Amino acid sequence: MMPKQTTDVDRLVGIRITALRKARGLSQTALGNAVGVTFQQVQKYEKGQNRVGAGRLREIARLLEVPVSAFFEDEGQTEGPQEDVFGFLSAHGAIELLRAYASIQDDQVRRDVLSIVRAAARLSQAKAEAGAENPES
């Protein structure tokens, strides 16, 4: 008998577990301890290498304070705003950036930070495009 292979759904669930865990400020160890697995097992879930059983997924959802449906794509919708959010949240440093931004109390300072980040993004994009146009330089 062949071992069960993980699927794109398992990887999607893993990405969402990662994003929601980080948003709650939990380590893989803390999540694992709370649901009765090792941090290595949490890593495997998050990378989509191992499937998360239904009961364990329900326990993870309870701990992260989300419905189980938060780990799956909306019916008939494979891309869209919710998918973009999870993609963004999985970018290195995204959760920390959002936490820091949310902690800024002054609206003008928030607007200034947003302007700086947008300028950095434009600069990064321009550099990437220039590099694509001149691969030999």
mmCIF file of the C-alpha atoms, coordinates in Angstrom:
data_MODEL
# 
_entry.id   MODEL 
# 
loop_
_atom_site.group_PDB 
_atom_site.id 
_atom_site.type_symbol 
_atom_site.label_atom_id 
_atom_site.label_alt_id 
_atom_site.label_comp_id 
_atom_site.label_asym_id 
_atom_site.label_entity_id 
_atom_site.label_seq_id 
_atom_site.pdbx_PDB_ins_code 
_atom_site.Cartn_x 
_atom_site.Cartn_y 
_atom_site.Cartn_z 
_atom_site.occupancy 
_atom_site.B_iso_or_equiv 
_atom_site.pdbx_formal_charge 
_atom_site.auth_seq_id 
_atom_site.auth_comp_id 
_atom_site.auth_asym_id 
_atom_site.auth_atom_id 
_atom_site.pdbx_PDB_model_num 
ATOM 1   C CA . MET A 1 1   ? 0.000   0.000  0.000   1.00 0.00 ? 1   MET A CA 1 
ATOM 2   C CA . MET A 1 2   ? 1.363   3.407  -0.988  1.00 0.00 ? 2   MET A CA 1 
ATOM 3   C CA . PRO A 1 3   ? 1.560   6.160  1.650   1.00 0.00 ? 3   PRO A CA 1 
ATOM 4   C CA . LYS A 1 4   ? -0.966  8.939  1.252   1.00 0.00 ? 4   LYS A CA 1 
ATOM 5   C CA . GLN A 1 5   ? 0.447   11.910 -0.597  1.00 0.00 ? 5   GLN A CA 1 
ATOM 6   C CA . THR A 1 6   ? -0.123  15.461 0.571   1.00 0.00 ? 6   THR A CA 1 
ATOM 7   C CA . THR A 1 7   ? -2.059  17.749 -1.723  1.00 0.00 ? 7   THR A CA 1 
ATOM 8   C CA . ASP A 1 8   ? -2.377  21.434 -2.531  1.00 0.00 ? 8   ASP A CA 1 
ATOM 9   C CA . VAL A 1 9   ? -5.134  21.578 0.092   1.00 0.00 ? 9   VAL A CA 1 
ATOM 10  C CA . ASP A 1 10  ? -2.680  20.311 2.723   1.00 0.00 ? 10  ASP A CA 1 
ATOM 11  C CA . ARG A 1 11  ? -0.218  23.036 1.711   1.00 0.00 ? 11  ARG A CA 1 
ATOM 12  C CA . LEU A 1 12  ? -2.977  25.688 1.808   1.00 0.00 ? 12  LEU A CA 1 
ATOM 13  C CA . VAL A 1 13  ? -3.992  24.553 5.301   1.00 0.00 ? 13  VAL A CA 1 
ATOM 14  C CA . GLY A 1 14  ? -0.339  24.729 6.362   1.00 0.00 ? 14  GLY A CA 1 
ATOM 15  C CA . ILE A 1 15  ? 0.126   28.266 5.031   1.00 0.00 ? 15  ILE A CA 1 
ATOM 16  C CA . ARG A 1 16  ? -2.965  29.388 6.882   1.00 0.00 ? 16  ARG A CA 1 
ATOM 17  C CA . ILE A 1 17  ? -1.950  27.685 10.125  1.00 0.00 ? 17  ILE A CA 1 
ATOM 18  C CA . THR A 1 18  ? 1.387   29.531 9.900   1.00 0.00 ? 18  THR A CA 1 
ATOM 19  C CA . ALA A 1 19  ? -0.199  32.920 9.255   1.00 0.00 ? 19  ALA A CA 1 
ATOM 20  C CA . LEU A 1 20  ? -2.829  32.553 11.976  1.00 0.00 ? 20  LEU A CA 1 
ATOM 21  C CA . ARG A 1 21  ? -0.310  31.179 14.496  1.00 0.00 ? 21  ARG A CA 1 
ATOM 22  C CA . LYS A 1 22  ? 2.056   34.099 13.887  1.00 0.00 ? 22  LYS A CA 1 
ATOM 23  C CA . ALA A 1 23  ? -0.816  36.575 14.046  1.00 0.00 ? 23  ALA A CA 1 
ATOM 24  C CA . ARG A 1 24  ? -1.596  35.216 17.535  1.00 0.00 ? 24  ARG A CA 1 
ATOM 25  C CA . GLY A 1 25  ? 2.085   35.505 18.499  1.00 0.00 ? 25  GLY A CA 1 
ATOM 26  C CA . LEU A 1 26  ? 2.440   31.765 19.141  1.00 0.00 ? 26  LEU A CA 1 
ATOM 27  C CA . SER A 1 27  ? 5.587   29.747 18.522  1.00 0.00 ? 27  SER A CA 1 
ATOM 28  C CA . GLN A 1 28  ? 5.432   26.357 16.841  1.00 0.00 ? 28  GLN A CA 1 
ATOM 29  C CA . THR A 1 29  ? 6.364   24.850 20.208  1.00 0.00 ? 29  THR A CA 1 
ATOM 30  C CA . ALA A 1 30  ? 3.494   26.601 22.001  1.00 0.00 ? 30  ALA A CA 1 
ATOM 31  C CA . LEU A 1 31  ? 0.987   25.515 19.360  1.00 0.00 ? 31  LEU A CA 1 
ATOM 32  C CA . GLY A 1 32  ? 2.312   21.963 19.420  1.00 0.00 ? 32  GLY A CA 1 
ATOM 33  C CA . ASN A 1 33  ? 2.157   21.769 23.211  1.00 0.00 ? 33  ASN A CA 1 
ATOM 34  C CA . ALA A 1 34  ? -1.405  23.084 23.195  1.00 0.00 ? 34  ALA A CA 1 
ATOM 35  C CA . VAL A 1 35  ? -2.629  20.486 20.697  1.00 0.00 ? 35  VAL A CA 1 
ATOM 36  C CA . GLY A 1 36  ? -0.440  17.568 21.824  1.00 0.00 ? 36  GLY A CA 1 
ATOM 37  C CA . VAL A 1 37  ? 2.227   17.353 19.120  1.00 0.00 ? 37  VAL A CA 1 
ATOM 38  C CA . THR A 1 38  ? 5.894   18.318 18.830  1.00 0.00 ? 38  THR A CA 1 
ATOM 39  C CA . PHE A 1 39  ? 7.043   21.541 17.205  1.00 0.00 ? 39  PHE A CA 1 
ATOM 40  C CA . GLN A 1 40  ? 8.544   19.350 14.448  1.00 0.00 ? 40  GLN A CA 1 
ATOM 41  C CA . GLN A 1 41  ? 5.069   18.022 13.706  1.00 0.00 ? 41  GLN A CA 1 
ATOM 42  C CA . VAL A 1 42  ? 3.720   21.598 13.581  1.00 0.00 ? 42  VAL A CA 1 
ATOM 43  C CA . GLN A 1 43  ? 6.526   22.410 11.104  1.00 0.00 ? 43  GLN A CA 1 
ATOM 44  C CA . LYS A 1 44  ? 5.461   19.494 8.923   1.00 0.00 ? 44  LYS A CA 1 
ATOM 45  C CA . TYR A 1 45  ? 1.826   20.640 9.041   1.00 0.00 ? 45  TYR A CA 1 
ATOM 46  C CA . GLU A 1 46  ? 2.819   24.196 8.142   1.00 0.00 ? 46  GLU A CA 1 
ATOM 47  C CA . LYS A 1 47  ? 4.982   23.071 5.214   1.00 0.00 ? 47  LYS A CA 1 
ATOM 48  C CA . GLY A 1 48  ? 2.192   20.810 3.956   1.00 0.00 ? 48  GLY A CA 1 
ATOM 49  C CA . GLN A 1 49  ? 4.417   17.734 4.396   1.00 0.00 ? 49  GLN A CA 1 
ATOM 50  C CA . ASN A 1 50  ? 1.937   16.053 6.756   1.00 0.00 ? 50  ASN A CA 1 
ATOM 51  C CA . ARG A 1 51  ? -1.826  16.136 6.726   1.00 0.00 ? 51  ARG A CA 1 
ATOM 52  C CA . VAL A 1 52  ? -3.644  17.566 9.717   1.00 0.00 ? 52  VAL A CA 1 
ATOM 53  C CA . GLY A 1 53  ? -6.345  15.226 10.990  1.00 0.00 ? 53  GLY A CA 1 
ATOM 54  C CA . ALA A 1 54  ? -9.861  16.597 11.395  1.00 0.00 ? 54  ALA A CA 1 
ATOM 55  C CA . GLY A 1 55  ? -9.867  16.466 15.202  1.00 0.00 ? 55  GLY A CA 1 
ATOM 56  C CA . ARG A 1 56  ? -6.460  18.107 15.457  1.00 0.00 ? 56  ARG A CA 1 
ATOM 57  C CA . LEU A 1 57  ? -7.448  20.788 12.933  1.00 0.00 ? 57  LEU A CA 1 
ATOM 58  C CA . ARG A 1 58  ? -10.540 21.517 15.008  1.00 0.00 ? 58  ARG A CA 1 
ATOM 59  C CA . GLU A 1 59  ? -8.345  21.898 18.104  1.00 0.00 ? 59  GLU A CA 1 
ATOM 60  C CA . ILE A 1 60  ? -5.927  24.216 16.243  1.00 0.00 ? 60  ILE A CA 1 
ATOM 61  C CA . ALA A 1 61  ? -8.873  26.311 15.045  1.00 0.00 ? 61  ALA A CA 1 
ATOM 62  C CA . ARG A 1 62  ? -10.219 26.563 18.605  1.00 0.00 ? 62  ARG A CA 1 
ATOM 63  C CA . LEU A 1 63  ? -6.816  27.612 19.922  1.00 0.00 ? 63  LEU A CA 1 
ATOM 64  C CA . LEU A 1 64  ? -6.333  30.199 17.154  1.00 0.00 ? 64  LEU A CA 1 
ATOM 65  C CA . GLU A 1 65  ? -9.918  31.420 17.664  1.00 0.00 ? 65  GLU A CA 1 
ATOM 66  C CA . VAL A 1 66  ? -11.042 30.894 14.062  1.00 0.00 ? 66  VAL A CA 1 
ATOM 67  C CA . PRO A 1 67  ? -13.623 28.621 12.461  1.00 0.00 ? 67  PRO A CA 1 
ATOM 68  C CA . VAL A 1 68  ? -12.233 25.450 10.841  1.00 0.00 ? 68  VAL A CA 1 
ATOM 69  C CA . SER A 1 69  ? -13.371 26.909 7.505   1.00 0.00 ? 69  SER A CA 1 
ATOM 70  C CA . ALA A 1 70  ? -10.652 29.590 7.849   1.00 0.00 ? 70  ALA A CA 1 
ATOM 71  C CA . PHE A 1 71  ? -8.120  26.949 6.760   1.00 0.00 ? 71  PHE A CA 1 
ATOM 72  C CA . PHE A 1 72  ? -9.826  26.271 3.428   1.00 0.00 ? 72  PHE A CA 1 
ATOM 73  C CA . GLU A 1 73  ? -10.532 28.326 0.345   1.00 0.00 ? 73  GLU A CA 1 
ATOM 74  C CA . ASP A 1 74  ? -14.013 29.691 -0.144  1.00 0.00 ? 74  ASP A CA 1 
ATOM 75  C CA . GLU A 1 75  ? -16.284 27.542 -2.282  1.00 0.00 ? 75  GLU A CA 1 
ATOM 76  C CA . GLY A 1 76  ? -15.815 28.350 -5.938  1.00 0.00 ? 76  GLY A CA 1 
ATOM 77  C CA . GLN A 1 77  ? -13.083 30.867 -5.139  1.00 0.00 ? 77  GLN A CA 1 
ATOM 78  C CA . THR A 1 78  ? -9.446  29.853 -5.494  1.00 0.00 ? 78  THR A CA 1 
ATOM 79  C CA . GLU A 1 79  ? -7.994  33.355 -5.682  1.00 0.00 ? 79  GLU A CA 1 
ATOM 80  C CA . GLY A 1 80  ? -9.149  36.637 -4.295  1.00 0.00 ? 80  GLY A CA 1 
ATOM 81  C CA . PRO A 1 81  ? -8.783  39.027 -1.405  1.00 0.00 ? 81  PRO A CA 1 
ATOM 82  C CA . GLN A 1 82  ? -8.695  36.374 1.335   1.00 0.00 ? 82  GLN A CA 1 
ATOM 83  C CA . GLU A 1 83  ? -6.094  34.341 -0.554  1.00 0.00 ? 83  GLU A CA 1 
ATOM 84  C CA . ASP A 1 84  ? -4.023  37.501 -1.063  1.00 0.00 ? 84  ASP A CA 1 
ATOM 85  C CA . VAL A 1 85  ? -4.084  38.197 2.686   1.00 0.00 ? 85  VAL A CA 1 
ATOM 86  C CA . PHE A 1 86  ? -2.710  34.764 3.544   1.00 0.00 ? 86  PHE A CA 1 
ATOM 87  C CA . GLY A 1 87  ? -0.091  35.119 0.823   1.00 0.00 ? 87  GLY A CA 1 
ATOM 88  C CA . PHE A 1 88  ? 0.958   38.488 2.224   1.00 0.00 ? 88  PHE A CA 1 
ATOM 89  C CA . LEU A 1 89  ? 1.015   37.234 5.794   1.00 0.00 ? 89  LEU A CA 1 
ATOM 90  C CA . SER A 1 90  ? 3.345   34.391 4.846   1.00 0.00 ? 90  SER A CA 1 
ATOM 91  C CA . ALA A 1 91  ? 5.975   36.871 3.571   1.00 0.00 ? 91  ALA A CA 1 
ATOM 92  C CA . HIS A 1 92  ? 8.948   37.073 5.931   1.00 0.00 ? 92  HIS A CA 1 
ATOM 93  C CA . GLY A 1 93  ? 8.420   39.912 8.419   1.00 0.00 ? 93  GLY A CA 1 
ATOM 94  C CA . ALA A 1 94  ? 4.836   40.710 7.372   1.00 0.00 ? 94  ALA A CA 1 
ATOM 95  C CA . ILE A 1 95  ? 3.246   39.935 10.730  1.00 0.00 ? 95  ILE A CA 1 
ATOM 96  C CA . GLU A 1 96  ? 5.895   41.944 12.595  1.00 0.00 ? 96  GLU A CA 1 
ATOM 97  C CA . LEU A 1 97  ? 5.440   44.871 10.203  1.00 0.00 ? 97  LEU A CA 1 
ATOM 98  C CA . LEU A 1 98  ? 1.674   44.830 10.725  1.00 0.00 ? 98  LEU A CA 1 
ATOM 99  C CA . ARG A 1 99  ? 2.023   44.649 14.509  1.00 0.00 ? 99  ARG A CA 1 
ATOM 100 C CA . ALA A 1 100 ? 4.439   47.584 14.533  1.00 0.00 ? 100 ALA A CA 1 
ATOM 101 C CA . TYR A 1 101 ? 2.216   49.608 12.186  1.00 0.00 ? 101 TYR A CA 1 
ATOM 102 C CA . ALA A 1 102 ? -0.881  48.877 14.283  1.00 0.00 ? 102 ALA A CA 1 
ATOM 103 C CA . SER A 1 103 ? 0.915   50.073 17.408  1.00 0.00 ? 103 SER A CA 1 
ATOM 104 C CA . ILE A 1 104 ? 1.471   53.556 15.934  1.00 0.00 ? 104 ILE A CA 1 
ATOM 105 C CA . GLN A 1 105 ? -1.086  55.858 17.544  1.00 0.00 ? 105 GLN A CA 1 
ATOM 106 C CA . ASP A 1 106 ? -0.529  59.036 15.514  1.00 0.00 ? 106 ASP A CA 1 
ATOM 107 C CA . ASP A 1 107 ? -2.439  59.061 12.187  1.00 0.00 ? 107 ASP A CA 1 
ATOM 108 C CA . GLN A 1 108 ? 0.128   61.328 10.508  1.00 0.00 ? 108 GLN A CA 1 
ATOM 109 C CA . VAL A 1 109 ? 2.971   59.025 11.524  1.00 0.00 ? 109 VAL A CA 1 
ATOM 110 C CA . ARG A 1 110 ? 1.002   56.077 10.102  1.00 0.00 ? 110 ARG A CA 1 
ATOM 111 C CA . ARG A 1 111 ? 0.552   57.933 6.793   1.00 0.00 ? 111 ARG A CA 1 
ATOM 112 C CA . ASP A 1 112 ? 4.286   58.760 6.751   1.00 0.00 ? 112 ASP A CA 1 
ATOM 113 C CA . VAL A 1 113 ? 5.245   55.120 7.409   1.00 0.00 ? 113 VAL A CA 1 
ATOM 114 C CA . LEU A 1 114 ? 2.903   53.969 4.649   1.00 0.00 ? 114 LEU A CA 1 
ATOM 115 C CA . SER A 1 115 ? 4.495   56.488 2.245   1.00 0.00 ? 115 SER A CA 1 
ATOM 116 C CA . ILE A 1 116 ? 7.969   55.205 3.120   1.00 0.00 ? 116 ILE A CA 1 
ATOM 117 C CA . VAL A 1 117 ? 6.960   51.571 2.588   1.00 0.00 ? 117 VAL A CA 1 
ATOM 118 C CA . ARG A 1 118 ? 5.269   52.383 -0.735  1.00 0.00 ? 118 ARG A CA 1 
ATOM 119 C CA . ALA A 1 119 ? 8.384   54.279 -1.918  1.00 0.00 ? 119 ALA A CA 1 
ATOM 120 C CA . ALA A 1 120 ? 10.584  51.323 -0.920  1.00 0.00 ? 120 ALA A CA 1 
ATOM 121 C CA . ALA A 1 121 ? 8.286   48.951 -2.821  1.00 0.00 ? 121 ALA A CA 1 
ATOM 122 C CA . ARG A 1 122 ? 8.433   51.135 -5.957  1.00 0.00 ? 122 ARG A CA 1 
ATOM 123 C CA . LEU A 1 123 ? 12.234  51.300 -5.717  1.00 0.00 ? 123 LEU A CA 1 
ATOM 124 C CA . SER A 1 124 ? 12.467  47.538 -5.269  1.00 0.00 ? 124 SER A CA 1 
ATOM 125 C CA . GLN A 1 125 ? 10.168  46.946 -8.244  1.00 0.00 ? 125 GLN A CA 1 
ATOM 126 C CA . ALA A 1 126 ? 12.154  49.368 -10.428 1.00 0.00 ? 126 ALA A CA 1 
ATOM 127 C CA . LYS A 1 127 ? 15.419  47.621 -9.506  1.00 0.00 ? 127 LYS A CA 1 
ATOM 128 C CA . ALA A 1 128 ? 13.898  44.221 -10.277 1.00 0.00 ? 128 ALA A CA 1 
ATOM 129 C CA . GLU A 1 129 ? 12.635  45.437 -13.649 1.00 0.00 ? 129 GLU A CA 1 
ATOM 130 C CA . ALA A 1 130 ? 15.999  47.022 -14.481 1.00 0.00 ? 130 ALA A CA 1 
ATOM 131 C CA . GLY A 1 131 ? 17.747  43.774 -13.587 1.00 0.00 ? 131 GLY A CA 1 
ATOM 132 C CA . ALA A 1 132 ? 15.378  41.820 -15.825 1.00 0.00 ? 132 ALA A CA 1 
ATOM 133 C CA . GLU A 1 133 ? 16.065  44.185 -18.718 1.00 0.00 ? 133 GLU A CA 1 
ATOM 134 C CA . ASN A 1 134 ? 19.861  44.051 -18.225 1.00 0.00 ? 134 ASN A CA 1 
ATOM 135 C CA . PRO A 1 135 ? 20.644  40.504 -17.067 1.00 0.00 ? 135 PRO A CA 1 
ATOM 136 C CA . GLU A 1 136 ? 24.357  40.899 -17.915 1.00 0.00 ? 136 GLU A CA 1 
ATOM 137 C CA . SER A 1 137 ? 24.940  43.934 -15.685 1.00 0.00 ? 137 SER A CA 1 
# 
